[in-house]
Amino acid sequence: MKTVEIIGYQRANLGKKDARDLRIEGNVPCVLYGGDEQVHFYTPAYLFRELVYTSEAHFAHINIEGKEYKAILQDIQFHPVSDIILHADFFMIHDGKPIKMDIPVHLIGRAKGVEKGGTLVQKRRSLKIKALPKNMPEHLNVDITDLDFHSSIKVKDIATEKYEILDADRLSVAVVEIPRALRGKSKEEIDAATATEEEEA
C-alpha cells in the first residue's frame, strides 16, 4: 500500500481558540493514538489531498518535528457547510498487529443486466477490512460481469486472501435495477422480453 507523507508540528495549546487559529492559518489539528500516550499536533491541510480525496486507501508516514510514526487515518471531521477539515485522528500501526481500515470497492467488468438495459447500483463504496499492515489492500476489485436481474453481489461472494471482511455477509455490494418498463413482471417474462430485444438487435 502507498504511503502519504504528513509533516506535523507539536501543539503548544489545546484549547478551542488555538484550534480555530490553526484552521484560519490553513492547518488541521490532529491527534495520534495507539502509542504510550496521545500525540497532539497540527499539519497543513493540503497534505490531506492524497490521503482523503482518492479512490485508494493509504498509510500515513507522520513526521512530527523529527519523530516518525506509521499510522492510518482513523477519523476525520469536516465543516458541514464549507467542507474544511476541522480535525483528524490518526492511529499508530505496528507491523505485527492487525488493523482495521475502510477499503474502497472498485467494480470491474460490465454486468449482464446492464447489457439488457438495467442500471448498475453500487450499494457499498467501501468495506471494513481487518489485516496485518503488510496484507492490507489499497482497494477491493469486485467483478460484476455475471451480475444479472434478480441477483446481487454480496459481501460473502467476495474472495478474500490474507485479510478478513468485517461487514455482514448478507450485505449487498452491487445490484442491477430492472428497467421501469419491466418492473412487476416475473423472471420468466423479463427473460423473454430481453431475449426478444437481443434477437432484434
C-alpha positions in Angstrom: 0.0 0.0 0.0 1.2 3.5 -0.8 2.2 5.9 1.9 1.4 9.6 2.2 3.9 11.9 3.9 2.5 14.1 6.7 4.7 16.7 8.3 3.4 17.7 11.7 4.2 20.2 14.5 3.6 19.8 18.2 0.7 21.8 19.5 1.6 24.0 22.4 -2.0 24.8 23.4 -5.1 22.5 23.1 -7.9 25.0 23.5 -10.7 25.7 21.1 -9.3 29.2 20.3 -5.9 27.7 19.4 -7.6 25.1 17.1 -9.6 27.8 15.4 -6.5 29.9 14.8 -4.7 26.9 13.3 -7.6 26.4 10.9 -7.6 30.0 9.9 -3.9 29.6 9.0 -4.7 26.6 6.8 -3.7 23.9 9.3 -5.6 20.9 10.7 -5.5 20.0 14.4 -4.7 16.3 14.8 -4.3 13.6 17.4 -2.2 10.4 17.1 -3.4 7.4 19.2 -2.0 3.9 19.6 1.3 4.7 21.4 2.2 5.1 25.0 0.5 8.5 25.0 -1.6 10.6 22.7 0.3 13.0 20.5 -1.4 16.3 19.7 -0.1 18.0 16.6 -1.1 20.1 13.5 -0.3 19.8 9.9 -1.0 21.8 6.7 -4.5 21.0 5.3 -3.1 20.5 1.7 -1.2 17.4 2.8 -4.6 15.6 3.2 -5.3 15.7 -0.6 -3.7 12.3 -1.4 -5.0 10.8 1.8 -8.6 11.8 1.7 -9.6 12.8 -1.9 -8.7 9.5 -3.5 -10.2 6.1 -4.6 -7.4 4.2 -2.9 -6.5 3.5 0.7 -3.2 4.8 2.0 -1.0 4.6 5.1 0.4 7.8 6.6 4.1 8.4 7.4 3.9 11.1 10.1 7.0 13.2 10.9 6.4 15.4 14.0 9.5 17.5 14.5 11.8 14.6 13.8 9.8 11.8 15.5 8.4 9.4 12.9 5.3 7.3 13.1 3.5 4.9 10.7 -0.2 5.4 11.0 -3.7 5.2 9.4 -6.3 7.9 9.2 -8.8 6.8 11.8 -11.4 9.6 11.7 -11.8 13.0 10.0 -14.3 15.7 10.7 -15.4 18.3 8.0 -17.3 21.6 8.4 -20.9 20.9 7.4 -21.0 23.9 5.1 -17.5 24.8 3.9 -16.1 21.2 3.9 -13.0 22.5 5.6 -11.2 19.8 7.6 -11.9 20.5 11.3 -10.0 17.7 12.9 -8.2 14.4 12.2 -7.5 11.3 14.3 -4.6 9.0 13.4 -3.9 5.6 14.8 -0.4 4.3 15.1 0.2 0.9 13.4 2.8 -1.8 14.2 3.8 -4.4 11.6 2.9 -7.5 13.6 -0.5 -6.3 14.8 -3.8 -6.4 12.7 -5.5 -3.2 11.9 -9.0 -2.2 10.6 -9.5 0.1 7.6 -12.3 1.1 5.3 -11.1 0.0 1.9 -12.7 1.3 -1.4 -14.6 -1.1 -3.6 -13.8 -1.0 -7.3 -16.4 -2.6 -9.6 -14.8 -4.1 -12.8 -16.4 -5.5 -15.9 -19.8 -4.8 -17.5 -22.8 -6.5 -15.9 -25.2 -8.7 -17.9 -28.1 -6.9 -16.5 -26.7 -3.5 -17.8 -26.4 -5.0 -21.3 -30.1 -5.7 -21.1 -31.0 -2.1 -20.2 -30.7 -2.2 -16.4 -28.9 0.3 -14.2 -25.9 -0.7 -12.1 -26.2 0.5 -8.4 -23.2 0.3 -6.1 -24.5 -0.3 -2.6 -21.2 -0.2 -0.8 -18.4 2.2 -1.7 -16.1 0.7 0.9 -15.8 -2.3 3.2 -14.2 -2.6 6.5 -11.1 -4.9 6.3 -9.0 -6.4 9.1 -5.5 -7.5 8.2 -1.8 -7.2 9.1 -0.5 -3.9 7.6 1.6 -5.8 5.0 -1.6 -7.6 3.7 -3.9 -4.6 3.7 -5.1 -3.9 0.1 -5.4 -0.4 -1.5 -8.8 -1.4 -2.9 -11.0 -4.4 -3.5 -11.8 -5.4 -7.1 -15.3 -6.9 -7.5 -16.1 -8.5 -10.9 -19.7 -7.7 -11.8 -19.6 -9.3 -15.3 -22.1 -12.1 -14.3 -24.5 -9.7 -12.4 -28.0 -10.0 -13.9 -31.5 -9.0 -12.9 -32.8 -10.7 -9.7 -29.3 -11.1 -8.4 -26.8 -9.2 -6.4 -23.2 -9.4 -5.3 -23.0 -9.8 -1.6 -20.1 -9.5 0.8 -20.0 -13.3 1.1 -19.3 -13.5 -2.7 -16.1 -11.6 -2.5 -12.9 -13.7 -2.4 -10.6 -12.8 0.4 -6.9 -13.6 0.6 -4.8 -12.6 3.6 -7.5 -10.3 5.1 -10.9 -10.5 6.6 -14.0 -8.5 5.6 -15.8 -7.4 8.8 -19.1 -6.3 7.1 -22.1 -8.8 7.3 -22.0 -11.5 4.7 -25.6 -10.7 3.6 -25.0 -7.1 2.7 -25.2 -6.2 -1.0 -22.3 -4.6 -2.7 -23.8 -4.2 -6.2 -27.1 -4.8 -7.9 -28.7 -4.1 -11.3 -32.0 -2.3 -11.2 -34.7 -3.5 -13.6 -35.8 -1.0 -16.3 -39.1 0.7 -15.4 -40.9 -1.0 -18.3 -40.1 -4.4 -16.9 -40.9 -3.8 -13.3 -43.6 -6.0 -11.8 -43.1 -8.8 -14.4 -41.9 -12.3 -13.4 -38.4 -13.5 -14.1 -39.6 -15.6 -17.0 -41.4 -12.6 -18.6 -38.3 -10.4 -18.2 -36.0 -13.1 -19.6 -38.4 -13.5 -22.6 -38.6 -9.7 -23.2 -34.8 -9.2 -23.0 -34.2 -12.2 -25.2 -36.5 -10.7 -27.9 -34.7 -7.4 -27.7 -31.3 -9.1 -28.2 -32.6 -11.0 -31.2 -34.0 -7.8 -32.8 -30.7 -6.0 -32.1 
